[in-house]
Amino acid sequence: MEDAHIVNPNIGNGIGLFAIFDGHGGIEIAKFCEMHFTNVLTSNHHFKNKSYPQALQETFLEMDVLISQSNQQLIAIHN
C-alpha cells in the first residue's frame, strides 16, 4: 500500500494543512487527493468565510465526486 500526503504549514489565513491519504483505494486515488485536495479546499466558500469544519466536510464530498468523474472519463477513453 502506498500513501500520499500534504504538508503545507500555510494554505492561507495562517491555516496549515497536514494530511495523509492512505493507499487503500489504490495509489492513484491517494495521489489524486494529494494533487487536488488543497485547491478544492481553498476554493470552497466556507473556507473563505473561515467556516473550516464545513469546508473540510464539503471538500471530502467534492473529492469523491471528482474521483468518480475522473474514473468515468478514463473508462470512456479505454472503451
FIMAR-205012 format. One record per residue (C-alpha): residue number from 1; residue in three letters; chain; z, y, x. Coordinates in steps of 0.001 Angstrom, whole numbers, plus 500000, padded with zeros to 6 digits. Layout:
N
[NUM, ALA, A, [Z, Y, X]]
...
***
This chain:
79
[1, MET, A, [500000, 500000, 500000]]
[2, GLU, A, [499035, 503424, 501306]]
[3, ASP, A, [500845, 506613, 500368]]
[4, ALA, A, [499679, 510217, 500371]]
[5, HIS, A, [501865, 513293, 500481]]
[6, ILE, A, [502123, 517044, 500194]]
[7, VAL, A, [504379, 519097, 502445]]
[8, ASN, A, [503995, 522781, 501686]]
[9, PRO, A, [507072, 524993, 502081]]
[10, ASN, A, [505484, 527905, 500209]]
[11, ILE, A, [502914, 527474, 497431]]
[12, GLY, A, [503700, 530922, 496045]]
[13, ASN, A, [506703, 532838, 494749]]
[14, GLY, A, [508786, 531295, 497557]]
[15, ILE, A, [508430, 527854, 495950]]
[16, GLY, A, [507952, 524769, 498116]]
[17, LEU, A, [506102, 521628, 497086]]
[18, PHE, A, [507023, 518293, 498612]]
[19, ALA, A, [505534, 515181, 497020]]
[20, ILE, A, [504814, 511550, 497791]]
[21, PHE, A, [502103, 509763, 495844]]
[22, ASP, A, [502550, 506027, 496158]]
[23, GLY, A, [499567, 503787, 496504]]
[24, HIS, A, [500328, 501547, 493530]]
[25, GLY, A, [497216, 502884, 491774]]
[26, GLY, A, [495224, 502475, 494967]]
[27, ILE, A, [494822, 504712, 497978]]
[28, GLU, A, [492009, 506587, 496215]]
[29, ILE, A, [494364, 507748, 493442]]
[30, ALA, A, [497074, 508781, 495905]]
[31, LYS, A, [494550, 510748, 497984]]
[32, PHE, A, [493055, 512344, 494842]]
[33, CYS, A, [496518, 513613, 493896]]
[34, GLU, A, [497146, 514831, 497429]]
[35, MET, A, [493899, 516808, 497329]]
[36, HIS, A, [494190, 518319, 493837]]
[37, PHE, A, [497839, 518486, 492732]]
[38, THR, A, [498711, 521816, 494362]]
[39, ASN, A, [495707, 523657, 492895]]
[40, VAL, A, [496265, 522234, 489421]]
[41, LEU, A, [499960, 523172, 489561]]
[42, THR, A, [499483, 526716, 490853]]
[43, SER, A, [496708, 527344, 488304]]
[44, ASN, A, [498965, 526336, 485412]]
[45, HIS, A, [500001, 529280, 483217]]
[46, HIS, A, [503612, 528051, 483115]]
[47, PHE, A, [503743, 528117, 486921]]
[48, LYS, A, [502504, 531691, 486873]]
[49, ASN, A, [505240, 532524, 484325]]
[50, LYS, A, [507874, 530794, 486508]]
[51, SER, A, [508477, 528024, 483957]]
[52, TYR, A, [508369, 525413, 486696]]
[53, PRO, A, [509621, 522326, 484809]]
[54, GLN, A, [506964, 522828, 482117]]
[55, ALA, A, [504312, 523498, 484765]]
[56, LEU, A, [505150, 520250, 486554]]
[57, GLN, A, [505068, 518255, 483320]]
[58, GLU, A, [501676, 519659, 482323]]
[59, THR, A, [500321, 519174, 485843]]
[60, PHE, A, [501193, 515472, 485850]]
[61, LEU, A, [499451, 515069, 482488]]
[62, GLU, A, [496428, 517058, 483696]]
[63, MET, A, [496172, 514883, 486802]]
[64, ASP, A, [495914, 511825, 484534]]
[65, VAL, A, [493020, 513487, 482694]]
[66, LEU, A, [491262, 514477, 485921]]
[67, ILE, A, [491628, 510986, 487376]]
[68, SER, A, [490258, 509463, 484177]]
[69, GLN, A, [487292, 511854, 484168]]
[70, SER, A, [486572, 511128, 487833]]
[71, ASN, A, [486689, 507391, 487206]]
[72, GLN, A, [484284, 507732, 484257]]
[73, GLN, A, [481855, 509714, 486424]]
[74, LEU, A, [481990, 507073, 489149]]
[75, ILE, A, [481379, 504290, 486630]]
[76, ALA, A, [478377, 506190, 485215]]
[77, ILE, A, [476938, 506651, 488710]]
[78, HIS, A, [477217, 502936, 489501]]
[79, ASN, A, [475679, 501737, 486193]]
***
